[in-house]
Amino acid sequence: MLLYPSVDKLLEKVDSRYKLIALGAKRARELDAGLPATQEKFESNKSVGKALEEIENGDVIIDPDLEDQV
């Protein structure tokens, strides 16, 4: 169960649950592949949690030009 970050706070950044899950999964795969994180300290140890924290902070967004492809 997801406790942090809150789903309600995440949905303020992304307008649908589907887009949120797609963006979080894509970013988690990037983190697993070795791409650098946008922040130094995370509350979560897992890549999905880290990705969601980055989304909550506004560091990771859906590109408006590519939004229809997500």
MARKE-147315 format. One record per residue: residue number from 1; residue in three letters; x, y, z of N, C-alpha, C, O in turn. Coordinates in Angstrom, 1 decimal. Layout:
N
pt i=NUM aa=ALA neast=X nnorth=Y nup=Z caeast=X canorth=Y caup=Z ceast=X cnorth=Y cup=Z oeast=X onorth=Y oup=Z
...
***
This chain:
70
pt i=1 aa=MET neast=0.8 nnorth=-1.2 nup=0.0 caeast=0.0 canorth=0.0 caup=0.0 ceast=0.9 cnorth=1.2 cup=0.0 oeast=1.9 onorth=1.3 oup=0.7
pt i=2 aa=LEU neast=0.5 nnorth=2.2 nup=-0.8 caeast=1.3 canorth=3.5 caup=-0.9 ceast=0.9 cnorth=4.4 cup=0.2 oeast=-0.3 onorth=4.9 oup=0.3
pt i=3 aa=LEU neast=1.8 nnorth=4.7 nup=1.1 caeast=1.6 canorth=5.7 caup=2.2 ceast=2.2 cnorth=7.0 cup=1.9 oeast=1.6 onorth=8.1 oup=2.2
pt i=4 aa=TYR neast=3.4 nnorth=7.0 nup=1.3 caeast=4.1 canorth=8.3 caup=1.0 ceast=4.7 cnorth=8.1 cup=-0.4 oeast=5.4 onorth=7.1 oup=-0.6
pt i=5 aa=PRO neast=4.5 nnorth=9.1 nup=-1.2 caeast=3.7 canorth=10.2 caup=-1.1 ceast=2.2 cnorth=9.9 cup=-1.3 oeast=1.9 onorth=8.8 oup=-1.9
pt i=6 aa=SER neast=1.4 nnorth=10.7 nup=-0.8 caeast=-0.1 canorth=10.5 caup=-0.9 ceast=-0.6 cnorth=10.5 cup=-2.3 oeast=-0.2 onorth=11.3 oup=-3.2
pt i=7 aa=VAL neast=-1.5 nnorth=9.6 nup=-2.6 caeast=-2.1 canorth=9.5 caup=-4.0 ceast=-2.8 cnorth=10.8 cup=-4.3 oeast=-2.7 onorth=11.3 oup=-5.4
pt i=8 aa=ASP neast=-3.4 nnorth=11.4 nup=-3.3 caeast=-4.2 canorth=12.7 caup=-3.5 ceast=-3.2 cnorth=13.8 cup=-3.9 oeast=-3.5 onorth=14.6 oup=-4.8
pt i=9 aa=LYS neast=-2.0 nnorth=13.9 nup=-3.3 caeast=-1.1 canorth=14.9 caup=-3.7 ceast=-0.5 cnorth=14.6 cup=-5.0 oeast=-0.2 onorth=15.6 oup=-5.8
pt i=10 aa=LEU neast=-0.3 nnorth=13.3 nup=-5.4 caeast=0.3 canorth=13.0 caup=-6.7 ceast=-0.7 cnorth=13.4 cup=-7.8 oeast=-0.3 onorth=13.8 oup=-8.9
pt i=11 aa=LEU neast=-2.0 nnorth=13.2 nup=-7.5 caeast=-3.0 canorth=13.5 caup=-8.5 ceast=-3.2 cnorth=15.0 cup=-8.7 oeast=-3.9 onorth=15.4 oup=-9.7
pt i=12 aa=GLU neast=-2.6 nnorth=15.8 nup=-7.8 caeast=-2.6 canorth=17.2 caup=-8.1 ceast=-1.6 cnorth=17.6 cup=-9.1 oeast=-1.7 onorth=18.6 oup=-9.8
pt i=13 aa=LYS neast=-0.6 nnorth=16.7 nup=-9.3 caeast=0.5 canorth=16.9 caup=-10.3 ceast=0.2 cnorth=16.3 cup=-11.6 oeast=0.6 onorth=16.8 oup=-12.7
pt i=14 aa=VAL neast=-0.5 nnorth=15.2 nup=-11.6 caeast=-0.8 canorth=14.4 caup=-12.8 ceast=-2.4 cnorth=14.2 cup=-12.8 oeast=-2.9 onorth=13.9 oup=-11.8
pt i=15 aa=ASP neast=-3.0 nnorth=14.5 nup=-14.0 caeast=-4.5 canorth=14.5 caup=-14.0 ceast=-5.2 cnorth=13.2 cup=-14.1 oeast=-6.4 onorth=13.2 oup=-14.1
pt i=16 aa=SER neast=-4.5 nnorth=12.1 nup=-14.1 caeast=-5.3 canorth=10.8 caup=-14.1 ceast=-4.4 cnorth=9.7 cup=-13.5 oeast=-3.2 onorth=9.8 oup=-13.5
pt i=17 aa=ARG neast=-5.0 nnorth=8.8 nup=-12.9 caeast=-4.3 canorth=7.7 caup=-12.2 ceast=-3.5 cnorth=6.9 cup=-13.3 oeast=-2.4 onorth=6.4 oup=-13.0
pt i=18 aa=TYR neast=-4.1 nnorth=6.7 nup=-14.5 caeast=-3.3 canorth=6.0 caup=-15.5 ceast=-2.0 cnorth=6.7 cup=-15.9 oeast=-1.0 onorth=6.0 oup=-16.0
pt i=19 aa=LYS neast=-2.1 nnorth=8.0 nup=-16.1 caeast=-0.9 canorth=8.7 caup=-16.4 ceast=0.1 cnorth=8.7 cup=-15.3 oeast=1.3 onorth=8.6 oup=-15.5
pt i=20 aa=LEU neast=-0.4 nnorth=8.8 nup=-14.1 caeast=0.5 canorth=8.7 caup=-12.9 ceast=1.3 cnorth=7.4 cup=-12.8 oeast=2.5 onorth=7.4 oup=-12.6
pt i=21 aa=ILE neast=0.6 nnorth=6.3 nup=-13.0 caeast=1.2 canorth=5.0 caup=-13.0 ceast=2.2 cnorth=4.8 cup=-14.2 oeast=3.3 onorth=4.3 oup=-14.0
pt i=22 aa=ALA neast=1.8 nnorth=5.3 nup=-15.3 caeast=2.7 canorth=5.2 caup=-16.5 ceast=4.0 cnorth=6.0 cup=-16.3 oeast=5.1 onorth=5.6 oup=-16.6
pt i=23 aa=LEU neast=3.8 nnorth=7.2 nup=-15.8 caeast=5.0 canorth=8.1 caup=-15.5 ceast=5.8 cnorth=7.6 cup=-14.4 oeast=7.1 onorth=7.6 oup=-14.6
pt i=24 aa=GLY neast=5.2 nnorth=7.1 nup=-13.4 caeast=6.0 canorth=6.5 caup=-12.3 ceast=6.8 cnorth=5.3 cup=-12.7 oeast=7.9 onorth=5.1 oup=-12.3
pt i=25 aa=ALA neast=6.2 nnorth=4.4 nup=-13.4 caeast=6.8 canorth=3.2 caup=-13.9 ceast=8.0 cnorth=3.5 cup=-14.9 oeast=9.1 onorth=2.9 oup=-14.8
pt i=26 aa=LYS neast=7.7 nnorth=4.5 nup=-15.8 caeast=8.8 canorth=4.8 caup=-16.7 ceast=10.0 cnorth=5.4 cup=-16.0 oeast=11.1 onorth=5.1 oup=-16.3
pt i=27 aa=ARG neast=9.7 nnorth=6.3 nup=-15.0 caeast=10.8 canorth=7.0 caup=-14.3 ceast=11.5 cnorth=5.9 cup=-13.4 oeast=12.8 onorth=6.0 oup=-13.3
pt i=28 aa=ALA neast=10.8 nnorth=5.0 nup=-12.8 caeast=11.4 canorth=3.9 caup=-12.0 ceast=12.4 cnorth=3.1 cup=-12.9 oeast=13.5 onorth=2.7 oup=-12.4
pt i=29 aa=ARG neast=12.0 nnorth=2.8 nup=-14.1 caeast=12.9 canorth=2.0 caup=-15.0 ceast=14.1 cnorth=2.8 cup=-15.3 oeast=15.2 onorth=2.3 oup=-15.4
pt i=30 aa=GLU neast=14.0 nnorth=4.2 nup=-15.5 caeast=15.1 canorth=5.0 caup=-15.7 ceast=16.1 cnorth=5.0 cup=-14.6 oeast=17.3 onorth=4.9 oup=-14.7
pt i=31 aa=LEU neast=15.5 nnorth=5.1 nup=-13.3 caeast=16.4 canorth=5.1 caup=-12.1 ceast=17.1 cnorth=3.7 cup=-12.0 oeast=18.3 onorth=3.7 oup=-11.7
pt i=32 aa=ASP neast=16.4 nnorth=2.6 nup=-12.3 caeast=17.0 canorth=1.3 caup=-12.3 ceast=18.1 cnorth=1.2 cup=-13.3 oeast=19.1 onorth=0.4 oup=-13.1
pt i=33 aa=ALA neast=18.0 nnorth=1.9 nup=-14.4 caeast=19.0 canorth=1.8 caup=-15.5 ceast=20.2 cnorth=2.6 cup=-15.2 oeast=21.2 onorth=2.6 oup=-16.0
pt i=34 aa=GLY neast=20.1 nnorth=3.4 nup=-14.1 caeast=21.3 canorth=4.2 caup=-13.8 ceast=21.2 cnorth=5.7 cup=-14.1 oeast=22.2 onorth=6.4 oup=-13.8
pt i=35 aa=LEU neast=20.1 nnorth=6.2 nup=-14.6 caeast=20.0 canorth=7.6 caup=-14.8 ceast=20.0 cnorth=8.3 cup=-13.4 oeast=19.5 onorth=7.8 oup=-12.4
pt i=36 aa=PRO neast=20.6 nnorth=9.5 nup=-13.3 caeast=20.7 canorth=10.2 caup=-12.0 ceast=19.4 cnorth=10.6 cup=-11.5 oeast=18.5 onorth=11.0 oup=-12.2
pt i=37 aa=ALA neast=19.3 nnorth=10.6 nup=-10.2 caeast=18.1 canorth=11.1 caup=-9.5 ceast=18.1 cnorth=12.6 cup=-9.4 oeast=19.1 onorth=13.2 oup=-9.5
pt i=38 aa=THR neast=16.9 nnorth=13.2 nup=-9.3 caeast=16.8 canorth=14.6 caup=-9.3 ceast=17.0 cnorth=15.2 cup=-7.9 oeast=17.0 onorth=16.4 oup=-7.7
pt i=39 aa=GLN neast=17.0 nnorth=14.3 nup=-6.9 caeast=17.2 canorth=14.8 caup=-5.5 ceast=18.2 cnorth=13.8 cup=-4.8 oeast=18.4 onorth=12.7 oup=-5.3
pt i=40 aa=GLU neast=18.7 nnorth=14.3 nup=-3.7 caeast=19.7 canorth=13.4 caup=-3.0 ceast=19.1 cnorth=12.5 cup=-2.0 oeast=19.5 onorth=11.4 oup=-1.9
pt i=41 aa=LYS neast=18.1 nnorth=13.0 nup=-1.2 caeast=17.6 canorth=12.2 caup=-0.2 ceast=16.1 cnorth=11.8 cup=-0.5 oeast=15.3 onorth=12.6 oup=-1.0
pt i=42 aa=PHE neast=15.9 nnorth=10.5 nup=-0.3 caeast=14.5 canorth=9.9 caup=-0.5 ceast=14.1 cnorth=9.2 cup=0.8 oeast=14.9 onorth=8.7 oup=1.5
pt i=43 aa=GLU neast=12.8 nnorth=9.2 nup=1.0 caeast=12.2 canorth=8.5 caup=2.1 ceast=12.1 cnorth=7.0 cup=1.7 oeast=12.1 onorth=6.1 oup=2.6
pt i=44 aa=SER neast=11.9 nnorth=6.7 nup=0.4 caeast=11.7 canorth=5.4 caup=-0.1 ceast=13.1 cnorth=4.8 cup=-0.5 oeast=14.0 onorth=5.5 oup=-1.0
pt i=45 aa=ASN neast=13.2 nnorth=3.5 nup=-0.3 caeast=14.4 canorth=2.8 caup=-0.8 ceast=14.2 cnorth=2.2 cup=-2.2 oeast=15.2 onorth=1.9 oup=-2.8
pt i=46 aa=LYS neast=13.0 nnorth=2.0 nup=-2.6 caeast=12.7 canorth=1.4 caup=-3.9 ceast=12.6 cnorth=2.4 cup=-5.0 oeast=12.2 onorth=3.6 oup=-4.7
pt i=47 aa=SER neast=12.9 nnorth=2.0 nup=-6.2 caeast=12.9 canorth=2.9 caup=-7.3 ceast=11.5 cnorth=3.5 cup=-7.6 oeast=11.4 onorth=4.7 oup=-8.0
pt i=48 aa=VAL neast=10.4 nnorth=2.7 nup=-7.4 caeast=9.1 canorth=3.2 caup=-7.7 ceast=8.7 cnorth=4.3 cup=-6.7 oeast=8.2 onorth=5.4 oup=-7.1
pt i=49 aa=GLY neast=9.1 nnorth=4.1 nup=-5.4 caeast=8.8 canorth=5.1 caup=-4.4 ceast=9.6 cnorth=6.4 cup=-4.7 oeast=9.1 onorth=7.5 oup=-4.5
pt i=50 aa=LYS neast=10.9 nnorth=6.2 nup=-5.1 caeast=11.7 canorth=7.4 caup=-5.5 ceast=11.1 cnorth=8.1 cup=-6.7 oeast=11.1 onorth=9.4 oup=-6.7
pt i=51 aa=ALA neast=10.6 nnorth=7.4 nup=-7.6 caeast=10.0 canorth=8.0 caup=-8.8 ceast=8.8 cnorth=8.9 cup=-8.4 oeast=8.6 onorth=10.0 oup=-8.9
pt i=52 aa=LEU neast=8.0 nnorth=8.3 nup=-7.5 caeast=6.8 canorth=9.0 caup=-7.1 ceast=7.1 cnorth=10.2 cup=-6.2 oeast=6.4 onorth=11.2 oup=-6.3
pt i=53 aa=GLU neast=8.2 nnorth=10.2 nup=-5.5 caeast=8.6 canorth=11.3 caup=-4.7 ceast=9.1 cnorth=12.4 cup=-5.7 oeast=8.8 onorth=13.6 oup=-5.4
pt i=54 aa=GLU neast=9.8 nnorth=12.1 nup=-6.7 caeast=10.2 canorth=13.0 caup=-7.7 ceast=9.0 cnorth=13.7 cup=-8.4 oeast=9.0 onorth=14.9 oup=-8.7
pt i=55 aa=ILE neast=8.0 nnorth=12.9 nup=-8.7 caeast=6.7 canorth=13.4 caup=-9.3 ceast=6.1 cnorth=14.4 cup=-8.3 oeast=5.6 onorth=15.5 oup=-8.8
pt i=56 aa=GLU neast=6.0 nnorth=14.0 nup=-7.1 caeast=5.4 canorth=14.9 caup=-6.1 ceast=6.1 cnorth=16.2 cup=-6.0 oeast=5.5 onorth=17.3 oup=-5.8
pt i=57 aa=ASN neast=7.4 nnorth=16.2 nup=-6.1 caeast=8.2 canorth=17.4 caup=-6.0 ceast=8.2 cnorth=18.3 cup=-7.3 oeast=8.6 onorth=19.4 oup=-7.3
pt i=58 aa=GLY neast=7.6 nnorth=17.7 nup=-8.3 caeast=7.5 canorth=18.5 caup=-9.6 ceast=8.7 cnorth=18.3 cup=-10.4 oeast=8.9 onorth=19.0 oup=-11.4
pt i=59 aa=ASP neast=9.7 nnorth=17.4 nup=-10.0 caeast=10.9 canorth=17.3 caup=-10.8 ceast=10.7 cnorth=16.4 cup=-12.0 oeast=11.5 onorth=16.5 oup=-13.0
pt i=60 aa=VAL neast=9.7 nnorth=15.6 nup=-12.1 caeast=9.4 canorth=14.7 caup=-13.2 ceast=8.0 cnorth=15.0 cup=-13.6 oeast=7.0 onorth=14.9 oup=-12.8
pt i=61 aa=ILE neast=7.8 nnorth=15.4 nup=-14.9 caeast=6.5 canorth=15.7 caup=-15.4 ceast=6.3 cnorth=15.1 cup=-16.8 oeast=7.2 onorth=14.6 oup=-17.4
pt i=62 aa=ILE neast=5.0 nnorth=15.0 nup=-17.2 caeast=4.7 canorth=14.5 caup=-18.5 ceast=4.9 cnorth=15.7 cup=-19.5 oeast=4.4 onorth=16.8 oup=-19.3
pt i=63 aa=ASP neast=5.7 nnorth=15.4 nup=-20.6 caeast=5.9 canorth=16.5 caup=-21.6 ceast=4.6 cnorth=16.8 cup=-22.3 oeast=4.0 onorth=15.9 oup=-22.9
pt i=64 aa=PRO neast=4.1 nnorth=18.0 nup=-22.2 caeast=2.8 canorth=18.4 caup=-22.8 ceast=2.7 cnorth=18.0 cup=-24.3 oeast=1.7 onorth=17.7 oup=-24.8
pt i=65 aa=ASP neast=3.9 nnorth=18.1 nup=-25.0 caeast=3.9 canorth=17.8 caup=-26.4 ceast=3.7 cnorth=16.3 cup=-26.7 oeast=3.2 onorth=15.9 oup=-27.8
pt i=66 aa=LEU neast=4.1 nnorth=15.5 nup=-25.7 caeast=4.0 canorth=14.0 caup=-25.9 ceast=2.9 cnorth=13.4 cup=-25.0 oeast=2.8 onorth=12.2 oup=-25.0
pt i=67 aa=GLU neast=2.1 nnorth=14.2 nup=-24.4 caeast=1.0 canorth=13.8 caup=-23.5 ceast=0.1 cnorth=12.8 cup=-24.1 oeast=-0.4 onorth=11.9 oup=-23.4
pt i=68 aa=ASP neast=-0.3 nnorth=12.9 nup=-25.4 caeast=-1.2 canorth=12.1 caup=-26.0 ceast=-0.6 cnorth=10.7 cup=-26.2 oeast=-1.4 onorth=9.7 oup=-26.4
pt i=69 aa=GLN neast=0.7 nnorth=10.5 nup=-26.2 caeast=1.3 canorth=9.2 caup=-26.4 ceast=1.4 cnorth=8.4 cup=-25.1 oeast=1.6 onorth=7.2 oup=-25.2
pt i=70 aa=VAL neast=1.2 nnorth=9.0 nup=-23.9 caeast=1.3 canorth=8.3 caup=-22.7 ceast=0.0 cnorth=7.5 cup=-22.4 oeast=-0.1 onorth=6.8 oup=-21.4
***
